[in-house]
Amino acid sequence: MKLHCTLLSLFASLCVLCSQAHAADDGITWLVRYDGKALPDATWTAVGKPKAEIEDGALHLVDDSAEFGYYRAAWKAKPDQETVIEAKVKVGGMTGAIKGKTTMSLWPWRDGAPVAVQVSDGRHQEGLVLFPTQAASFTDRFIPMDTTSRFHAYRLVIRGTDMSMFVDGVQKAEGQGAFWKPAASPEPFIQFGSTAKTATGNAHWEYVKLGVRKLTSPLKPSPLKVTISEPWEIKRDDVRQTRPYLYDMGNGLLLMSVAQGPDAFYEPYGLLRSTDAGKTWSPIPGLDKADTTPLPCLRRPDGSILAMSRWTRTQPDGTVVGKTVHLNADATKFTMTDNKIVLPRQYTNESKNDQIICERHIWNDDDGGVTMVVWSRKNVKLPDGRNNTERWSHLARSTDHGKTWNYFSTVGPGGEPAVVRLSATEQTAVIRGDRNSCMKQIFSHDGGRTWTKPIALEVGKVLPDLVLMSNGVLACSYGRPASCIMFSLDGGKTWPSHHVISDRVGFNYTSIREISPGRLLYVHDAPKMNAVYINVERVK
């Protein structure tokens, strides 16, 4: 009897699974299919030299050379349908596109990818890139996961320029605006395998298929009208400038701190000024090509400008010291003095490789003081004795004109934080993702004293920037492997508008400031320092 009940239960479970699978495929007409039990048939054209064999009912594709190795099939697209792509894949090993770097060092639009599915409807193209530690779009959607331990079913659902992403039937990315890149050809296609130029890798493919169905719901209209200008280059002949940090001082004065070194501790920075809305920039004498150059800059109520150096140094007595810079109203003259930054022991510097870094966001407080965003980078010992680097983001306050900065709160784990005040009590922060994760968002409901648990976003990697615009729209720029921006109309709870500014490759660090009502200045460094204006209007 017990065995009978067990069999009935198993049968019922199988029926549920079959029902769910049928429901998931309901209404889909599959136009192109590949079954991994045999090599691809005449439906598929081999491009390059795919190294393929059948192993245990799946196609084992290996890219161990500089040759491309993928299969492509044509299909007919219609604009009034949803496109569904599904592939069941188990990833093997993989290398990156940069020698000596990890497997995450890959910019798919530039480098190709060893394990990828790409689709075009003749108007736009995008796809799925699989790394050992994440599934991702070609641009800016990321799903941290283990892709190597077993087969997973990955599904893309394309609706207009949206591309939602599912893993094993569970939606992992909403994908608003993710199917964005203009198609290279008017001929629709699907392809799978390796398009990598340098990176190598392998995977087992159980199946790949593409189908269409009627729209399951009407496409949502955009709540914003976003207009992006033609870009212009911010040129500098005597030094390479990357990683921009913008500040609006009002009265037509913009400041920008830029990195001028090799991406290392104590690399030099330059502080530039512009009086023509960011079209041209000139360095401030004495604050150029120096490791004491300030990063965060703030217009004070008395009209002067307060700024703090990015880098700090640990003194023999354990004190952490940086530089405070006081500039005159038009940022043509300055004085520089030492400051002291005080964090709890668990975050403060204790070894030569520890660092407290002053980040870009800083604001005036009602009591006459100043709050600055900082982050700590500290080496710690794990329980097993291994070394680990911990990064934490914090708020620090000064009530003595920047001479001393005292700990106020810890925002959350991670570095390169952006923090914006939404009201007297509401704040939100977006923090750079770790190596194999996305950016994290955190909220405060008590003026930054305490913070919620981090929420993983589906987008972004490095150096987010946040601006609350005069029209109430919250803008967030972010980068890598592209330079992007997204917008929120509810204080960061949802992000219904995403845009790619450039998929060119560099550090892909970005910065934004509202320079006039409804107009953002957006600066990024891929492949060189470039800028655009972005006009943002609410749709009534």
N, C-alpha and C positions, 0 to 999 in steps of 0.2 A: 504493500500500500504506500509506504514511504517513498519507494522508488517511483511508483506511478505518479505521485504528487510532484516529485522532483522533475520528472519528464514533462508533466503538464506545465509546470512553472517555466521550464526552459523553453518549451514550445511557445508559451505566451510571450516570453521576452523576445524571442525571435520574430514573432508576429508584430510586436511593437516596433522593433528595429526596422523591419521591412516596411511597415506602414509609414514610419518617419522618413525612410529613404524615398518612398514613393511620393510622399507629400513634398519633400524637398525638390523632387524632379517634376512635380505636377505642372503641366503647361509648357514644359521645355521641349522644344524640337532640337534634338542633337544633330548638328550639321557635320561636324568633324569628330572622329573618334580615333584613338589609338589604344590598342590593348597590348600590354607589355609581354604577353605570352609569345609573341613573334616579332621579328624585325619590322619596322614601318613599311607599309605597302606603297603602291604607286600614288596614293593620295598625298603622300609626304615626299618632299624633295630634300635630299641631303645637301647641306651647305657646308663647305669645307671638307674635313675628313673626320666624321664622327667615328670614334672608337667604341663600337657597340657589340655586346653579346647578350644572350638571354641567360639569366641565372635565377633559378627557383621561381620561374613565372614572372620575372620582371626584367626590363631592359636596363642593363648596366652600361651607363655612358661614362666614359673616362676622358678627361681632358688633361693630358700630361705633356702637352707641347704648345707651341705658339700658334698652331692651327685652330681655326674655328671648327666646331663640331656640333651642328644642330640640325633639326628637321623642321621644315616649314610647309604649311598647307594654306591654300587660298579658301576664302569663304565669301558669301554675299551678305552685306550688312544693310539694315534698314534703320532709319533714324528714329522710328516710333516704337522700337522694341528694346527690351533689356537683353544684354549679352551676358551669358554665364560661361565661365571657364573653370574647369576643375581638373586638378592633377593630384594623383596619389604618389608620394615621393618619400624616399628615405635617403638622406644626405650622408655621404661619406666624408673623406678628408677634403681640405681646401686650403689654398694659400692666397695671400693678398696680392694686390697689384704693385705694391712698393716693397722692394727687397728689405728684409729685416724687420718688417712691420707685422702686425697681427692680421688675421683674416678679415678684420673689420675695415682695413685700409683699402677701400674699394669705392670708386665713384662709378656706378653702373653706366651712366650715359656716356662717360668718357672711356672707361676701362673695359666695358662689357662685363659679363659675369659667367663663372663656370657652371652654375646651376640656376637656370632661369626659365621662366615662361614669359613670352612677350606677345602682345596682341595689338592689332591695329584695326580700326573700323574704316580706315581711309581718310578720316578727319583728325583723329587723335590716336596716340599710342602710349602704352604703359605696360606694366606687367608685374611679375612676382620674381623676386630674387631670394634664393635660399642660402643662408649662411649656417654653419654648425650651431650657432647660438641665437639665431633669429630668422624670422621670415620678414620680408620687407617689400615695399614697392620699389621702383627704380629711383624714386625721388625722395620722399619724406615721410612715409608711413612705416612704422616699425612694430614688430610683434616679438618680444623676447621669448624664446622657447628653445628647447632641445629638439633639433630637427634630425638627429642622428640615431637615436635609440630605437626608433621604430618608424613604420610608415605613417604618414599623416595625409589626410585629404585636405587640400588647399582649394578654396573656391573664391573667385573674383566675380562680383556682380556689378556690371557696368550700366549705369543709367545716365545718359547725357554725358556730362563731364565728371560725374561721381563714380567712384569705384570702391565699393565696400569689400572687406576681406574677411573670410571665414576660415577657421581651422577646425576640422572634424565636426562640422555642423554648427559651431559656435562663432557668432560674429565677434571679431577682434578689433576691427577698425571700421569706422563709419565711412571714411574716405571721401568726404566732401571736397570736390574739386581735384581729386587725385588723378583722374583720367584727363590730363591737361595738355600733354605735349603734342604740338602739331605733328601730324603724320608725315613721315619722310616720303611716302608714296600714296597715291589715291587708291591703291589696291589693298583691300583688307587681307590680313593674314593672321595666323597663329603660328608660333614656333616655340620649340623647347630644346634644351640642351645647353651648349656652351657658346657664348659670343666673346669670351675673354681674350684679350690680347696678351696679357702677361700672367694673370692669375691662373691657377690650375685647380682641379677638383673633380669629384666624381659623385654620382648618385644612382640609385635604382629607381626606375620609373615603372609603376604598376599600370597606370593608365593616364591619358590626357584626353580631354574632350572639350568641345565648344558647342554651345547651343544658344537658341534665342527663345524669347517668350514675350507675351504682351506685358506692357508696363504694369507692375503689381499695384502701383499707386501713382498719382500725378506727380510730376517733377516739382519740387519746391522752388518757388521763385526766390531769387536772391534778395535778402533784406537790405542790401547795400548796392550802390552804384560806385564801383571802384575804377578809377581812370589812372593809368600809369604813363608817365611821360617817357620820351626818348631818353636814354642814359647819356651821361657825359663823364669823361674821365677826369679825376683829380690828379693832375700830373705833378711829379717831383723828380727832377733829374739827378740830384746828388745823393739820394738815399731811397731805398725801397721802403714803402709805408704799407702796413697791413693792420688789421684788427682795430677798426675805428670805434670811438666812443664820443657821441655827440652831446652837446649841452647848449640849450637856448638861454642866453643871458638877458633876453628882452632888449628893447630899444634897437633892434636890428643887428645885434651882435650874437654870432654863433661861435662857440669854441669846439674843438675836436682834438682829443688825445689819440695818438696813433702809435702803434708799435714800430720800432725801427731796427729790430734785431732778430736773432735766430730762434725766437720762441724758447727762451731760457730764463731762469732766475736772473734778475738784475739786468735784463736787456734794456737798452735805451728806448725812451719814448720821446715824442715831440708834441708840444701843445700848439695848435694852429688856430688862427682866427679868420673869420669871414664876415664881411659886411654887405654881401650881395646875395643873401639867401642860399649860401652854400655853393655858388657857382665857382668861386675861386677862393684859395686859402693861402695864407702866408704864416710861416713859423714866428713864434714870439721869441725874440733874442734872449738867450739865457735859459730858455725852457725847451731847448731842442737838442736832440741827440744826447740825452742825459738820463741816467737811471733814477734821478730824483724828480723828474718831470711829474706834475700832478696828473691824476686820472679824474676823480670826481670833482666837478666844479659847480659852485652855487652862488647865485646872486643874493647877497644879504640885504636886509631891510634898509641899511644905511647906504646902499648903492655900491658898496665894495664887492669884491669877488673872493670867496673862500675856496681853496682847493687843497687836496691831499695827494701825496705821492702814492703811486700804486704799490711800490715796494716798501717793506719794512725790514729792520735789522735787529737782531738779538744782541744785546749788550752783555758784557761779562757778568753783570749781576742778575741777568735774566730778564731785564726790562726790554720790552719791544718798542722800538723807536722808528718813527717815520718822519716825513717832512710835511709841514703845513706851509702853504703858499698864500699870501695875501696880495691880490692884484687890485689895481685901481679900476675905476668904472669902465674904461674902454680897453682894459687888458693890455696896456702897453708898458706898464711898469709893475714891479713886484718886489716883495721881500720874502725870505724863506727862513723858517725856524724849525727846530726839532719839535716833535710831538710824542706823546706816549699813548699806546693802545693797551688796554687792560681787558683780558678775557679770562674766564675760569681756567684753572690749571689743565683740565682735560682737553682744552682747545688751544692753549697758548704754546708758543715756541719753547722747545726744550732741547732740540738738537739743531745742527747746522743746516739740515735739510728741511726743517719746519719753516713755514711761512704764513704770515697773516697778510692778506691782500685786500687793499681798499678797492671796492668795486664801484660801478658807475653811478648808482642811485644815491642821492643825498637830498635832504629837504630841511627847510626852516620849521621849527616847532613854535607853538603859540607862546611858550614861556621865554622865548628869545634864544633858546638853545638850538642845536642842530642834530639830526639823526643821519647816520651814514650806514650803508650796507657794506659789510666786510665778509670775507670767508677765510677759514683756516684750513691749512694743508699740513697734516701732522703724521709722522711715522709712529706707528704703535706696534706692539708685539701681540700676535694672536696667541690663543691658548696653547697651540701646538709649537710655539716658538718661532714661527715664520714672521717676517716683517710685512706690514701692511700700511698703506697710506689712507688715512681717513680725511674726508673733506666735509666741512660743515659750514653752513651759511648763518650769519648773525646780523643783528642790529647793534650799533654802538652809538652812544650819545656824548655830546660835548656841550658844556655850559660855560666854557672859558675861551671861546673863539678859536677852537681847534687845537688848544695846547694839550688837552687830555681827552681821550676817548674811552669811556667806561662801558662795559658790557650792559646791554639792555635785555636782549632775548636771543634765543637760538631759533632761527626760522625753520631749518630742517637739514637733512643730509644732502651733501653735494656741494659743488662749487659753481662759480660764475652765476650768481643769483641776480634776478631782476625783481624789484619790489615796487609796487605802485599803491598809492593811497587812493581809495575809492570814496571815502568819506572820513569823518572824524574818528570813526571806529573800525570801518571795514578796510582791509588791505588784502592784496593777493600777491603771491610770489610765484615765479617760474624759475626753476633751477636746472642747470645743465644735467643731462643724463649721464650715467656712468658709461663705461666702455660698451656694454652690451645692452643698454636700456634707453628708453626715451626720456624726454624732459619730464620733470615732475612739477605739479602745481599744488600750492598750499594756500590756505586762507587764514586770516586772523579777523576776529570779531570784536577785539578789545584794544584796538590801536597798536597792534604789534607786540603786545605783551606775551600772548600765547598763540600757538599755531596748530592747525588741524594736522592730521596725518597726511602724508603726501599722496596725491592721486597721479597715477601714471598717465601721461598724455600719449596719443598715438603718433605724435609728430615730433620732429626736431631732434637735434643733438647738442649743438653748442651755442653758447653766449646768447641767450634770449634777451630781448629788450622790451620794455613795456611803456606805453604812453596812454593815459586817459585823455582822449581828445575833447575839445570844447563842445562837440555835439553829443557827448556821452558814449561814444564808441571807444571800446578798449582795443588798442592795437598791440600786437606782439610780433616782433620780427625774430627770426631764428635761422640757423644755418646748418649745413653739412648733411648730405652731399650736395645740396643746392642752397640758394639764398632765397628765403621765403618770408611771407607775412600772413598773419591770420587776424580775424577781427571777431569781437564779441559784443553783443548788445545787452548782456545781462551781468556785467561785472566779472566775466571770465568763467561763468558756470557752463556755458556752451560756446563753441567756436564755429558758427555756421558759414564762415566765408574765408576760404584759403586761396592764396595766390603764390605762384612761383615767379620771382623777379628775375632770376638767372639760374641756369643749371651748369654754368661754367664752374671750373674748379679752382680753388684757392684755399685759404683758411676757412672761407665761407663764414666769416664773422660779420655781423650786421649791426646797425644802429639806426634809430629813428627819433625824430623830434617833430612836433607840430609847430611849423614856422608861421602859419597864418590859419585862421579858422577853417577847418576841414582839409587842410593841406599838410601832408607829412613830407619831410626830407628823409630819404632812405639812402644810407651809404653802406656799401659792402666792398669786399676786397677780392672778388673772384672774377677774372684772374688778376686784375689790377684794381686799384681804388676807383670805384665808380659810384655815381649817385643818380637817383631819379626823384621826381616829385610824384606823390601818390595823393590824388584827390578822393576823398571819402564822403559820400552823401548817403543819408538814410533814404530809403525808398518809401514813399508815403502810401 
